[in-house]
């Protein structure tokens, strides 16, 4: 019987999950798994509810990325009311939603990098956990910590101005938006009186990129080789191939850069994407049907978006994108820790796009909603901070939701996260007979690279203690830690 290590829960991620690692009698890793252990039920919870409630209901999946679910659901509901599939809104409606979405990307990426990731970079994977946290960051690098807090605040303020509340807003409604952006609201983000303005956000975004690239130069082995493995990559792209986080067509490339999903209409996603169920986790395993369950898995998120897009339609982020692509000589980047580099490029892009939109007079328009002929099925996709997000609904004659299918970003990354865990477990735990906190944190660092939102993927309730147990081949406890 193999030895078994359990990490429960995984820390510094949104939501709860655990990892099990099995070793043989020679302490070689033979199996590792990321388990999502609580029931996922939102697809059933909302059945029977009127369709117009969906954008407000489904965002209760999460307090970190509610805007992503709010907008993906709204895009699906747009189809139900005959307002197209993301392209039929008024200029004010679409641009207000985009501003809301860029605020969400900006605040979520800032939270992840500065609060959850930077402690590992500043202090090291093996550092004392009492220091390896955001308080430790504030003590070690006050400016970095303050910038992270203020950048997240700016994104949250953008969300409040467009959605009505910072968390669980109501801004997106069937066919459009329920408010525009007043001149007074706009000026708060431009004049810098209430908080640092959008130009400061751009400057800080560039500074965060400089911080990461400098760290990369000094720690290439960690950043380039840690949990690196070849994979396919999937995301939305604009019809001309540009990065577009709000709307586009589905594109996937393989590990060598060959396009394996050719810019398909996302309303046809079921023709291309299937989901596998496995007995040891509540989270499904999506795959490209053409390549089957074994070979059709893919990554989503910032790294995937850098690999699928042809260019970024904002000048400063485009320069950074060119450096990013040049590092792998134009080939797809398959290095998990480069997810952080890609994420910071997207922070910069979001800041640039927020500035552009804040200067757009369409945000003060009064034509907010579009309606058309009623439909009974709606599909909405967008690029959430963690990757491609699918919302799919069917309704009946009484306007009640009869079917809901949600494929969230973290679900799309299920197989890659499991492979990252396996890679790090083999590197750090093979041949070890004593658990160290640093070894276990290395496994978590691999998972954190994907910024998983396990609450979205599982819709979990409750909390779990952290317990790690090492057993010998006779199931006798060799070592155990709990907090």
N, C-alpha and C positions, 0 to 999 in steps of 0.2 A: 504494500500500500504506500503511495507516495506521501511525502511531507506536504504540508499545506500552509501557506501564509495568507492571511486575510487582512485587507486594509479597508476599514469601515468606520465612518464614511470617508470618501475622498474629500480633501479640504481645499479651501480657496477656489471653489467653483460655485456656480449657482445651482442649488438643489443637492440631492443626496444620491450617492451610489457607492458601490464597494468593488474592490478588486480581490480576486483569489488567484494565487500563484501556487502551482503544484511542482514539487521537486521529487526526483527519484532518490534511491538510496545513496547515490554518489553526489547528491546536491546539485544535479543538473536540472534546469528549468525544463519541464516537459509540457506544461500547459499554463496559460494565463488568460483570465477573462475579466472584462469590465461588466459588472452586473448592475442592472437597474431593477431594483427589488420591489418597488411599489406599483400599484395598479394604475394604469392609464385609462381614464374614463370620460374625458371631455367630449369625445366624439359622440358619446351616448347622452351625456348630460343635456346637450343643447337640442336633441331631437324633440320635436313637438313645440319648440319655441318659435315665435314669429321671426321671419328671416331678418327683419330690420334690427332685431336685438343682437344679432351675431357679432358685429364689430365691437360692441360694448362687452358682451359676455365673454368672448374667447380671450380677450386681453387679460382676463383674470388668471390665465395660465401662469403669468409671471409678473413680478414687480420690477424686473430688470429690463426686459424687452417687450413691454406691453404694446408700444407703438407699432412694432413689427406685426404683431397679430392683429391689432386694430386695423392697420392699413391693408394687410393681405385679405382679411375678411371683407373689408369695404370694397376692395377691387372685385372680389367674387360677387358681392351683392350688387355692384354696379351692373354686372351682366344681367342679374335678375330683373332689374328695373329698366333694362334696355339702354343703359348708358355706355355700352361698349365694354372693352376688356382692358381698360387702362388708357385708352387713347381718345375716348369720346367726351371727356370732361371739359368744362370751360377752362380758359387759361388760368383764372383765379383759383378754381377748384384744384387743378392739377398742381399748380405751383405752391399753393399752401400745403398740400399733402407732401410734396417733395421737401419743402422747408422743414416740416415736421419730421420727415424721415431722416434728413441729414442731421437734424438735432439729435435724433435717436442714435444714429451711427456714431456721432461725435461723443456723446456722453457715455455710451456703452463701451466703446473702444478705450476711452480714457479711463473709465473705471477698471477695465481689465488690465491694461498695461501698467498704470501707476499704482493701483492698489493690490492687484493679485499677482502680477508677474515681476514687477521691479524688485521686490524683496529677494527673489532668487538670483537676480542678476547682480544686485548690489552686494549681497552678503555671501552668495554661493549656496549650492544645493545642500551642502553639509553643515551649514551654519546653525547655530542654536536657534530653535524655533521661537524662543522668547524675544529674539531680536529680529528674526526673519519675518517681518510683518510690516504693515503700513506705519505703525508707530516707530518702528526701527528706522524706516525710510525717512520719516520726519526728523528724527534725531540725527541721522547721518547726512541727509541731503535735503535741507529745509526747502530750498527753492523748487526742487523736483516734486516734493510732496504738495506744496502750495499750488504749483501749476496744475497738478493732477486734479486737485479739489476744485480749482476755479474753472478748469476746462469742463469738468463734468457739470458744474453749476451752470455754465453757459448753455450747454446742450439741453439741460433740464428747463432752463428759462425759455429757450426756443420752443420746446414742446408745450410748455404752459401757454405761451402766446398763440400757438396754432391749434392746440387740442383742448384748451380750457383748464387742464390740470397737468401737473408734472407726471403723475402716475394715474393711469386708467382714465384718460380724457375721453371726450365725446366729439372731437372735431370733425372726423370723417363720418359722413352719413351717406345713405344710398344715393348715388349719382353725383356726389360732390363733397361739399364742406359746409359747416354751419356758421362760419364767420370768416371775415377777411382780416387783414392785418392793418390796424390804424397807423397813421403817421407817428403818433406818440409811441405806440408799441415798437414800431420799427426803429425809432431814434434811440431807444434804450440800448439797442445792440450796436449802434454806430457811434454814439457820442462818448461812451466810456465813463459816464457819470455814476451809474448805478453799480457797474462791475466792469472789468476789462472788456474792451470792445472786440469786434470780430477780427480786426487787424492784429490785435494782440494774440488772438487764438491761432491765427496763421503763423505768427512768429514763434509761439510756443510749440506748435506742431512741428515746425522745422527744427527747433531745438531738441525735441524728443527724438526725431530722426537722427540728428547728429550724435545724441547720447547713445542710441542703439548701435549706430555704425562704428562709433569709437569702441564700444564694448565688443563688437564683432571682431574688429581687428586684433584685439587683445585676447580673444577667446574663440578663435576659429574652430578649434577642435570640437568644443561644446556646441556651438551654434550650427556648424555644418554637419556634424556626424551624429548628434544625439537624436535618436528615433527617426533617422532618415531612411526612407524606403520608397521605391517607385510606386506610382499609382496613377490612375486616371483622375481628371478634375472636371467638375461640372459647375456651371453658373448661368445666370442670365447675362446676355450682352445686348447692347443696343443693335439695331438692325445693320448699322454700319460697322459693327465690331467694337465700338467703344464700351468702356466700363459704364454701366448704368445700374445703380443700386435700387431703382424704383420700378423699372419696367424694361422688357426686352423679350428676346427669344432664347430658347435653351440651347446651349452649346456645351459639348464635352470634348476634351482632348485626352489622349493617352499619355503615358509617361515620356514618350519621345516627341510629343507635340502633334501627332496626327489627329485630325478632327474626326471623332467617332460618333458625334451627335451633331448634325448639321443645322444649327440655327432653326429649330423647329418651333412652331407655335405652341406656347406652353399649355394652351387649352387641350392639346393632344398628348399631355404628359403620360396618360395611362397606356398609350401605345408603346412608350419607350421605357417606362420605369415600373418595376415590380417591387414587392416587399416580401422578405422572408421572415418567418417567425421561428425563433429558437427557444428551446424549453427553459433555458437558464436565465432569461432576462425578459422583462416586459417591453423593452425597446426593440423595434423591428430593424431589419437589415435591408435597406433599399439597394437596388442594383439595376443596371441597364439590361433590359430583357434580351437584347441582341447578343450579349456576351455571357448570359447565364449567371446563376447565383455565385458560382465559384470565381469567375473572372470579371463580372460586371460591376463590382463595387467601385466607388469613387470618393474623392474628397470634395467638400464644399467649403466656403468661407473665404477669408482674405487671400490666402495662398492660391486657392483655386481661381479666384477672380483675376489675380495677376497673371495666371497661366492661360486663361481662356480669352481675355480681352486683347484687342490689338493696340489700343491706346487709351489714355485717360483724358477726358475733355476738360481739363483745367491745367493751366501752364506749369505751376510749381510741382504739382503731383505728377505731371507727365515727365518732368525731368527726373524725378525720383524713380518713376517707373522704368525709365530707360536704363538707369543704373542697376536697378533690380534685375531686369532681364539680361543685361550685359554680364552679370555675375555668372550666369549659367549659359552664356553664349547664345542666348535666344531660345534655348531649350526650356521645357517646363522645369520649375524648381520643385524638387521633391523632398526638401529638407524641412522637417516639422518645425524646428525652432525659427525658421525664416517666416513662419506665420506672423511672428511679432513685427518683423520688418514690414511685411505686407499690410498689417493692421495699421501701422503708423502712417504709411502712405495713404491709406484710406481716411485716416483722421485729417490729414492735410487736405485731401480732396474734399471732404465734407466741409471743412472750414472755408475753402475757396468757393464752394457752391453756395454755402449760406450767405457769404458776402455778395455774390452775384444776385441771388434771389432777393436779398434785403434791399437792393437798389432797383429792383424791378417794379414798375408802377402797377403791373397786373395784380400785385398782392393787395392793392387798395380797390380792386374791382368789386362790383356789387352783383354780378351774375355768378351765382354760386353753385347751382344745381341743374343737372340735366336729367330728363326722363325720356323714355321711349317705349317700345312695345315690350310687354312683360314676357319673361322667360322662366323656365322651371329648373334651370341648372346654371350654376355660376362657378367659375374657377379663378382664383386670384393668386398670383405669385409675386414675390419681390425678393430682393437680397437683404435679408436680415443681417445684423452684425456678424452672426456666427455662420451664415451661409444661406443657401436657397431655401425659401419657406413656401410650402404649398398649402392652400386652403381650397377646399372643394365642397360645394353644397348642392343638394337637390331639395326642392320644396313641392308641396301639393297645392291643390286648388284653394285650400284655406290659408295659404301663405305660411304654413308650418314647415320647419326643417324636417325632412324625412331621412336624410343621409348627410353625414359630414365625414370627410377624410382629411386629416391634417398630417402632412409629413414635415416635421420641423427640422431646422438646420442640424441640431445635434443628432437627430435620428439618421440623417444622411451621412453623418460622420461616424456612425457606430462602428463599422468595420475598420476604418482607419485608426480610430482610437484604440480598438482592441489590438491592432497590429503595433501601434506605438508602445502600448503596455508590454506586449510580448518582446519587442526589441530591447527595451530598457531593462526588463526583468532578467533577460539572459545576460546582458552586459554587467548588471550590478549585483545580482543575487546568486548566480551560478557559483557553486563551491563554498557558499557562506553558511556557517552554522550558527551565527549569532545575528540577530536583527539589530540594525542601527537605524536611527531616525532618518539619517541622510539617505540610506538605501531606499527607504519607503518614499521619501519625498521625491527622489528621482523618478519613481513611477508616476507620482502625482504631477510632476513637472511636465511629463509627456502628455498627460491628459489635459493639463491647463493650457498647453499650447493651442488647443482647439477651442478654448474658451467655452466649454460645454455648458449649456443651460439644462440641467437634468430635470428641473421643475417643468420646463416646457415639454421635455421628452416624455415625462412620466406623470405629470400633474400630481406630484407627491404632496402628502400631508404628514405632519409630525416631524420628529427629529430622532437621530440615532447617535449613540456614543461612538467614540473612536476606539476600536479594539483590534489588536493585531496578535495573532497566535501562531507560533511555529511548532509543528508537530513532527515527531520522527516517524519511521516507517511502521511503528506499532501504535501510532496515534497517541504516544506519550508526549506531554507538553515539554518542549525544550525551552521556550521563552514566550512571554506574554506581556503585552503592554496595553493599558487602557487609560482613557481620560474622559 
